[in-house]
Amino acid sequence: MAGILEVCVDSLASAQAAIAGGADRLELCSALAVGGLTPYAELLQQIRAQSRIKIRCLIRPRAGDFLYTKDEILLMAAQIGNLKRLGADGFVIGCLTADGELDTAAMQPLLKAAEGTGLTLHRCIDVSKDPCKTYLDAMLLGIDTVLTSGAAGNCSLGIETIGKLLRLRDVHNGPEILIGGGVKPAVISAFKTRFPQARAFIMGGNDRPASGLAPWRSRKRIASISGSASRQKVCSTVVSLEYAGSGAFTSMPIFSSSSAP
């Protein structure tokens, strides 16, 4: 199977840079500064007007934990329905119980709303009680991808747990393991050396460009709140994944000719 590079973006500029750099797929969200929330529908429409790239939208109504109320679950299901109508190809979801298990009951309305699209379990797995059990539970729900840093602050620290999840994937022909948290070319090379079967990675698109707003209380420029993936950074990561081991990209999403950066 070919390699996959997904890029997490929260603005049109970062989406443009990720696509120009060769990303296979976007995870679209808002508020990367707080770990990502459900994206604005209008942002999805902006990107869809320019590109056919695969887009999975994060569904997370608030910052904090992944223990949701009934009202929050209904809100997430409604968000999925709206974004699905506007062209989302899939969704990034996850709910936990108070005991740290995957909340399969809470997930049902989300699965129903997202029917017919791709599904990623987000990094709730990294704070679950037993990541391997959470992975198997997600598989039974029909999730096709599991995003994880190996229950650690970054994927390099979580490499042992990621190795266990990769083995579960291969034994059960289970969901893809999407490795995230500190991904860069050197990290991909290290993973491909240790685990040649590692083939899907996600990198953040939250480089913060300097703001053009004139400072009035400081000589320092004010950091921009919106994220922007670096085209060069994405491109170098694509090359790393393509040539580390046997992984290679087979798809290259394209902007319409009128909007290519």
Summary of the structure (lengths in Angstrom):
residues: 261
radius of gyration: 18.0
end to end distance: 29.5
largest distance: 59.6
contacts: 901
relative contact order: 0.18
helix: 38%
strand: 17%
